[in-house]
Amino acid sequence: MSATLLLVLALSVVIGLSLGVLGGGGSILTVPILVYVAGFEAKEAIAASLFVVGVTSAVSVFSHARGGRVRWRTGLIFGAAGMAGAFVGGLLGGHIPGQILLIAFAVMMVATSVAMLRGRKKKSDADGPVTHELPLGRVLLDGAVVGLVTGLVGAGGGFLVVPALALLGGLPMSVAVGTSLVVIAMKSFAGLAGYLTTVQLDWGITLGVTAAAIVGTLVGSKLAGRIPEAALRKSFGWFVLAMGTFVLIQQAPADLRWFIAAGVAALAAATAGVCWFFISSCPLRNRNSRHRNVPVPTPA
């Protein structure tokens, strides 16, 4: 077994860890690994990532279901709409130049990283039951749009689906994560079907990456309750931002690469600034305020 293949398999475990702990991020890692480490073409990498993430999500669903964190009806409705959009996206992606797809993928990575760094609003009924019906038309529309994006660029699954399920269906975040895996699996297989009309896969490497990712997601489901989700999400968000920047720079013309790097650095600085000055729960400010706000004892 070559050193490159061993590295690909080791990195693939991280794909599963992300899905198991965060309910998303699998394709965000899979495509760069397959393109820049395994040497896949862009379209082949996107198609393979849909298979890897689809199978891994399907396996991970069962551990969440055993914990009561899956709403099957909601997931199947959202997933059915997502499958239609993903299949169309996969068909379109097979006819779009690979460089354009990678640029779109990188933009999705940057957008995902910003969403991760902003965090999620906590619900007061964090673990309570859902008592109202979903707005069916809105769910079908959002599912189709999210599916189209996923099928086209092979990304945007969990970190688009989880907030949509939480906001539209009123699902607690832990349940939204488990339910999102149902949706991701359905959308991924539909997008893969669209891509396979024009793309051939290296099934040996694809199945090896899938097996390693499954190991990662099983470990991730065990770690989900032990690692602080917010800290892990933010660390992963900065990593995704760096990866997205790398992909953008690699695909950009040589004379624009420094401009893109400077732009992303400015975005990161602006995000930190907004956090510091406008968000009361910002960890950057709280880390210092804990020392500034210590009361001074009065002399006896």
C-alpha positions as CSV (number, residue, x, y, z in Angstrom):
1,M,0.0,0.0,0.0
2,S,1.5,3.3,-1.1
3,A,2.1,6.2,1.3
4,T,-0.3,8.4,-0.6
5,L,-3.1,5.9,-0.2
6,L,-2.4,5.5,3.5
7,L,-2.6,9.3,3.9
8,V,-5.9,9.4,2.0
9,L,-7.3,6.8,4.3
10,A,-6.1,8.5,7.4
11,L,-7.6,11.8,6.3
12,S,-10.8,10.0,5.5
13,V,-11.3,9.1,9.1
14,V,-11.6,12.8,9.8
15,I,-14.5,13.0,7.3
16,G,-16.4,10.5,9.4
17,L,-15.5,12.3,12.7
18,S,-16.9,15.5,11.3
19,L,-20.2,13.8,10.3
20,G,-20.5,11.9,13.6
21,V,-19.8,14.9,15.8
22,L,-21.2,17.9,13.9
23,G,-23.7,16.3,11.5
24,G,-21.9,17.9,8.5
25,G,-18.6,18.8,7.0
26,G,-18.0,15.5,5.3
27,S,-18.0,16.7,1.7
28,I,-16.1,19.9,2.7
29,L,-13.2,17.6,3.5
30,T,-13.7,14.8,1.0
31,V,-13.4,16.8,-2.2
32,P,-10.1,18.5,-1.3
33,I,-8.7,15.2,-0.1
34,L,-9.6,13.4,-3.3
35,V,-8.4,16.2,-5.6
36,Y,-5.2,17.3,-3.9
37,V,-4.1,14.1,-2.2
38,A,-5.6,11.2,-4.2
39,G,-5.2,13.0,-7.6
40,F,-8.9,12.8,-8.7
41,E,-10.3,15.1,-11.3
42,A,-12.7,17.7,-10.0
43,K,-15.9,16.0,-11.3
44,E,-14.7,12.6,-10.2
45,A,-13.9,13.9,-6.7
46,I,-17.3,15.5,-6.4
47,A,-19.1,12.3,-7.5
48,A,-17.0,10.1,-5.2
49,S,-17.6,12.5,-2.3
50,L,-21.4,12.1,-2.8
51,F,-21.0,8.3,-2.5
52,V,-18.7,8.5,0.6
53,V,-20.8,11.0,2.4
54,G,-24.1,9.3,1.5
55,V,-22.9,5.9,2.8
56,T,-21.3,7.3,5.9
57,S,-24.4,9.4,6.8
58,A,-26.6,6.4,6.3
59,V,-24.5,4.4,8.7
60,S,-24.4,7.2,11.3
61,V,-28.1,7.6,11.2
62,F,-28.6,4.4,13.2
63,S,-26.6,5.5,16.2
64,H,-28.6,8.7,16.4
65,A,-31.9,6.9,15.9
66,R,-31.1,4.7,18.9
67,G,-30.7,7.8,20.9
68,G,-34.1,9.2,19.8
69,R,-32.5,12.0,17.8
70,V,-34.1,11.3,14.4
71,R,-37.5,12.6,13.2
72,W,-38.1,10.2,10.3
73,R,-41.1,12.0,8.8
74,T,-39.4,15.4,8.7
75,G,-36.2,13.9,7.3
76,L,-38.0,11.9,4.6
77,I,-40.0,14.9,3.4
78,F,-37.0,17.2,3.3
79,G,-34.9,14.5,1.8
80,A,-37.4,13.7,-1.0
81,A,-37.3,17.3,-2.1
82,G,-33.6,17.4,-1.8
83,M,-33.2,14.3,-4.0
84,A,-35.0,16.0,-6.9
85,G,-32.7,19.0,-6.6
86,A,-29.6,16.9,-6.1
87,F,-30.3,14.8,-9.2
88,V,-30.7,17.9,-11.3
89,G,-27.5,19.4,-9.8
90,G,-25.6,16.2,-10.6
91,L,-26.8,16.3,-14.2
92,L,-25.7,19.9,-14.5
93,G,-22.4,19.4,-12.8
94,G,-21.4,16.8,-15.3
95,H,-21.5,19.4,-18.1
96,I,-19.7,22.3,-16.2
97,P,-15.9,22.8,-16.4
98,G,-14.1,21.3,-13.4
99,Q,-12.4,24.5,-12.6
100,I,-15.7,26.3,-12.2
101,L,-17.0,23.6,-10.0
102,L,-13.9,23.8,-7.7
103,I,-14.3,27.6,-7.5
104,A,-18.0,27.2,-6.6
105,F,-17.0,24.5,-4.1
106,A,-14.4,26.8,-2.5
107,V,-16.9,29.6,-2.2
108,M,-19.2,27.2,-0.4
109,M,-16.4,26.3,1.9
110,V,-15.8,29.9,2.9
111,A,-19.6,30.5,3.4
112,T,-19.8,27.3,5.5
113,S,-16.8,28.4,7.7
114,V,-18.5,31.8,8.3
115,A,-21.7,30.0,9.4
116,M,-19.7,27.7,11.7
117,L,-17.8,30.5,13.3
118,R,-21.0,32.5,13.9
119,G,-22.5,29.5,15.7
120,R,-26.1,28.5,16.2
121,K,-28.8,30.2,18.3
122,K,-29.8,28.0,21.2
123,K,-33.4,27.1,21.6
124,S,-35.2,27.2,24.9
125,D,-36.7,23.8,24.3
126,A,-33.3,22.3,23.6
127,D,-34.4,18.7,24.1
128,G,-38.1,19.1,24.1
129,P,-40.6,17.5,21.6
130,V,-41.7,19.3,18.5
131,T,-45.4,20.1,18.7
132,H,-46.2,22.0,15.5
133,E,-46.4,20.9,11.9
134,L,-43.8,21.8,9.3
135,P,-44.7,24.3,6.6
136,L,-44.7,21.7,3.9
137,G,-44.4,24.0,0.9
138,R,-41.5,25.9,2.4
139,V,-39.7,22.6,3.4
140,L,-40.1,21.3,-0.2
141,L,-38.7,24.5,-1.7
142,D,-35.8,24.7,0.7
143,G,-35.1,21.0,0.3
144,A,-34.9,21.3,-3.4
145,V,-32.6,24.3,-3.3
146,V,-30.3,22.8,-0.8
147,G,-30.3,19.5,-2.8
148,L,-29.4,21.4,-6.0
149,V,-26.4,23.0,-4.4
150,T,-25.3,19.7,-2.9
151,G,-25.7,17.8,-6.2
152,L,-23.9,20.5,-8.2
153,V,-20.8,21.1,-6.1
154,G,-20.9,18.1,-3.7
155,A,-21.0,20.3,-0.6
156,G,-23.4,22.2,1.6
157,G,-25.2,19.2,3.0
158,G,-25.2,19.2,6.8
159,F,-24.4,22.9,7.5
160,L,-27.3,24.0,5.3
161,V,-29.7,21.2,6.3
162,V,-29.2,21.4,10.1
163,P,-30.1,25.1,10.4
164,A,-33.0,24.6,8.0
165,L,-34.5,21.8,10.0
166,A,-34.0,23.8,13.3
167,L,-35.6,26.9,11.9
168,L,-38.4,25.5,9.7
169,G,-39.4,22.5,11.8
170,G,-38.5,23.8,15.3
171,L,-36.3,20.8,15.9
172,P,-33.9,20.8,18.8
173,M,-30.3,21.1,17.6
174,S,-29.4,17.5,18.7
175,V,-32.4,16.2,16.8
176,A,-31.7,18.4,13.8
177,V,-28.2,16.9,13.5
178,G,-29.5,13.3,13.6
179,T,-32.3,14.0,11.2
180,S,-30.0,15.9,8.8
181,L,-28.0,12.6,8.2
182,V,-31.2,11.1,6.7
183,V,-31.5,14.1,4.4
184,I,-27.8,14.1,3.5
185,A,-27.8,10.3,2.6
186,M,-30.9,10.7,0.4
187,K,-29.5,13.8,-1.4
188,S,-26.1,12.4,-1.8
189,F,-27.3,9.2,-3.6
190,A,-29.5,11.3,-5.9
191,G,-26.7,13.6,-6.8
192,L,-24.4,10.7,-7.4
193,A,-27.0,9.2,-9.8
194,G,-26.9,12.4,-11.8
195,Y,-23.1,12.5,-12.0
196,L,-22.7,8.8,-12.9
197,T,-24.4,9.7,-16.3
198,T,-21.2,11.4,-17.3
199,V,-18.5,10.5,-14.8
200,Q,-16.6,7.2,-14.1
201,L,-15.3,6.5,-10.6
202,D,-12.3,4.7,-9.3
203,W,-14.3,2.4,-7.1
204,G,-11.3,0.9,-5.3
205,I,-10.2,4.2,-3.7
206,T,-13.8,5.4,-3.3
207,L,-14.7,2.3,-1.3
208,G,-11.5,2.5,0.8
209,V,-12.2,6.1,1.6
210,T,-15.8,5.2,2.5
211,A,-14.7,2.4,4.9
212,A,-12.3,4.7,6.7
213,A,-14.9,7.4,6.9
214,I,-17.4,4.9,8.5
215,V,-14.8,4.1,11.1
216,G,-14.5,7.9,11.8
217,T,-18.2,8.4,12.1
218,L,-18.6,5.5,14.6
219,V,-15.9,7.1,16.7
220,G,-17.4,10.5,16.2
221,S,-20.8,9.4,17.4
222,K,-19.2,8.2,20.7
223,L,-17.3,11.4,21.1
224,A,-20.3,13.7,20.3
225,G,-21.3,14.0,23.9
226,R,-17.8,14.4,25.4
227,I,-16.2,17.1,23.3
228,P,-17.6,20.7,23.7
229,E,-19.5,21.2,20.4
230,A,-19.0,24.9,20.2
231,A,-15.2,24.7,20.6
232,L,-15.0,21.9,18.1
233,R,-17.2,23.7,15.6
234,K,-15.2,26.9,15.8
235,S,-11.9,25.1,15.4
236,F,-13.3,23.2,12.4
237,G,-14.6,26.5,11.0
238,W,-11.2,28.1,10.9
239,F,-9.8,25.0,9.3
240,V,-12.5,25.0,6.6
241,L,-11.8,28.7,6.0
242,A,-8.2,27.9,5.5
243,M,-9.0,25.0,3.1
244,G,-11.4,27.1,1.1
245,T,-8.9,29.8,0.7
246,F,-6.3,27.3,-0.4
247,V,-8.7,25.9,-3.1
248,L,-9.6,29.4,-4.3
249,I,-5.9,30.3,-4.6
250,Q,-5.1,27.1,-6.5
251,Q,-7.9,27.7,-9.0
252,A,-7.4,31.4,-9.5
253,P,-5.2,33.0,-12.1
254,A,-1.7,33.7,-10.8
255,D,-2.1,37.5,-10.8
256,L,-5.2,37.2,-8.6
257,R,-3.9,34.8,-6.0
258,W,-2.5,37.4,-3.6
259,F,-5.7,39.4,-3.9
260,I,-7.8,36.5,-2.9
261,A,-5.6,35.6,0.0
262,A,-5.7,39.2,1.2
263,G,-9.5,39.3,0.8
264,V,-10.0,36.2,2.9
265,A,-7.7,37.5,5.6
266,A,-9.7,40.7,5.7
267,L,-12.9,38.7,6.0
268,A,-11.4,36.7,8.9
269,A,-10.3,40.0,10.6
270,A,-13.8,41.5,10.1
271,T,-15.4,38.4,11.5
272,A,-13.2,38.7,14.6
273,G,-14.0,42.4,14.9
274,V,-17.7,41.9,14.7
275,C,-17.4,39.2,17.3
276,W,-15.4,41.4,19.6
277,F,-17.5,44.6,19.4
278,F,-21.0,43.4,18.7
279,I,-21.5,39.9,20.2
280,S,-21.8,39.7,23.9
281,S,-20.9,36.0,24.1
282,C,-17.8,36.3,21.9
283,P,-15.1,34.0,23.3
284,L,-12.4,36.5,22.3
285,R,-13.9,39.3,24.4
286,N,-15.0,37.0,27.3
287,R,-11.5,35.5,27.6
288,N,-10.3,39.0,28.6
289,S,-13.4,40.3,30.3
290,R,-13.1,37.5,32.9
291,H,-9.9,39.2,34.1
292,R,-11.2,42.8,33.7
293,N,-14.4,42.3,35.6
294,V,-13.0,40.6,38.7
295,P,-14.3,42.7,41.7
296,V,-11.6,44.4,43.8
297,P,-12.0,43.5,47.5
298,T,-12.5,46.4,49.8
299,P,-10.2,46.7,52.8
300,A,-11.5,45.5,56.1
